[in-house]
Every structure is written in structure tokens, then in C-alpha cells.
Amino acid sequence: MELFQFSKQISAYTVQKIPYFFLIDFEMKNPMICILEEAEANGVLYNIKGKTNADEQIQIPKPKLTYTAIDKENYFEKINTVIEELKNGNSFLLNLTFPTPINCNLSLKEIFYASKAPYKLLLKDQFVVFSPESFIQISQKRISTFPMKGTIDANIPDAEQILINNQKEAWEHHTIVDLMRNDLSLIAEKVKVDRFRYIDKIKTHKGEILQTSSAISGNLKEGWENHFGENLLKLLPAGSISGAPKKKTVEIIQSVEDVPRGFYTGVFGLFDGENLDSAVAIRFVEKQNQQLYFKSGGGITSNSDPQNEYEELIQKIYLPIN
């Protein structure tokens, strides 16, 4: 579907209060939208905070996941290029991502059913997402977003305090909150930060991790439904998985990363006829030629330590299965 057609269709469904599912990739080249009743026929299984078209019960074996570490020399070359761009003032913050080859005894469908996350999506034989990060929510003309930035292993002594006091993580979070507040201001009024840097605990198959988020909201104008498709595109790509300033940062991302991201770090969600909820497509396992890849990354600043960033990328390779 062409982007213009996607924009028109999403606005039309919203105005008519027709429930729909949507998915759009990071590069915004392959958007899709369908009414909810047709999602499964289009190869889509979703579970968005309990709203789901997946009702099948299947037996899931105990998960076993191993990975082949990405070429460290290649990673260091990429991140040093990014840090140089940051030091030259071409970006203030850039989210650098890599695909890591993994072996897992579970199929994509089994991962979908077994994983525990507020936002889950399976696109048949292509990828599965189990995302903890909301993108935008709309209810009664109120739009909210919840950028997530900052991660630490919960098993580290005093992990919560270490995360909150980490100056690099704090600056990174401030930057993304400012970016997302500005993004919402493009389409909403009276935008404000409701909660700043609160901590979520996420369970994984190898322990718990802590992540920091913030909550930002604003008021949509009367008749917002008529231009929702157009305004949604103004918010993309999501700031938390691109960086700031967004346009130049995305150009650097596309010149540095080895492959296009595709649906990884895109957004997906559903409109139930009244309210909309959506997520950033992170925590992402993709199937390519029978090989599974776990796509992960992190925010890079001019003060980033390449070794620490490499370890964070690896830390995010997990399945949210107890």
C-alpha cells in the first residue's frame, strides 16, 4: 500500500469509527491497514493489552535461546562513526541497532503465545514482536505517548539507583522526552510531561531488567479524526528509536546500519472504534531464509562507551517468558 493511500484509509476508518489494525515500517515504505475482522486473514495475530484475535491454546516447550555475537569489530566501527557524527554536531542522540543471529527451539508463533508483554504482534512467517513500549494512545481527544529510554540488569546491586543516577542515561532520556513533547505539539495543544523517568520492571527468560519511561500528553483539536492519518505520519519514525534532530539522525542511521530496519522499530496498533492504542516495534525476532535474528540496539551519545553499548545491545536479547 502506498503511504498516501494508507494515510487516507486510516483517517476514513477513524472518522467512520470502524475498528482497524495498522502496521508501518521504520522506512515508511510498506504500511498496512485492515479492519480487525480481516487481520488474521492477512497473517496478523495481535494482542494489545488484552485486545486480541489470538484465542488458540498451544503447548509451549521450555524456551532455549542462544545467540551468535555480532562482529565486535564491525560494531565498534559503526558506533565510532556515529560518535564522530555526534561530536560534529550532526546529531545529539542516535539509536543504533543491529540484527543478531539466534537459535531458538520455539517457532515465531510459539514465541508469540508464550511471551508476556503489553504489546504483541505476529506477522505470519516473518516476525514476532513482544514490545514493552507504547507509542501513542488516544482516548476522548487526549493523546499520550510514553518514551522508554534507559536499561539496566535488575540483578545488579542498587540497580534502580544506579540507573536513575547515570548521567548518560539521564541526558539521553531528557533528550527523547523533549523530542516527543515537540512531536506531540505538532498535532496537539497544551502538551505537558505528566510523569518523568519512572521505572518499569520487565521479566525475561534470563532474569529481570529495569527500564525508565516518561508520560507525555496533550489535547487533540476538534475533528482530529479527519486528519489522523496525515498527523500520525508527522510523528514517525518514533523519537525513542531514531534520535534528535530526527531528520538528520535518520539519514545517519540509514548510512551506517548494514541493512534497512523494515518493520523493526516501526509502529503498530489498533483502533477499537473509540480509542487507539499503539506500540513501538522493539523486542523483535525476524525470520530470514530459515535463520532467526533478534534485532536490538540502544541510544548513542557523544560520551557513549562502545563496550558498554555493545553489552546493552546483547542484554536486550531475551524472551519475556518466565
Secondary structure, 3 states (H helix, E strand, C coil): CCHHHHHHHHHHHHHCCCCEEEEECCCCCCCEEEEHHHCHHHCEEEEECCEECCCCCCCCCCCCEEECCCCHHHHHHHHHHHHHHHHCCCCCEEEEEEEEEEEECCCHHHHHHHCCCCEEEEECCCEEEEECCEEEEEECCEEEECCEEEEEECCCCCHHHHHHHCHHHHHHHHHHHHHHHHHHHCCEEEEEEEEEEEEEEEEECCEEEEEEEEEEEEEECCCHHHHHHHHHHHCCCCHHHCEECHHHHHHHHHHHCCCCCCCCCCEEEEECCCCEEEEECCCEEEEECCEEEEEEEEEECCCCCHHHHHHHHHHCCCCCCC
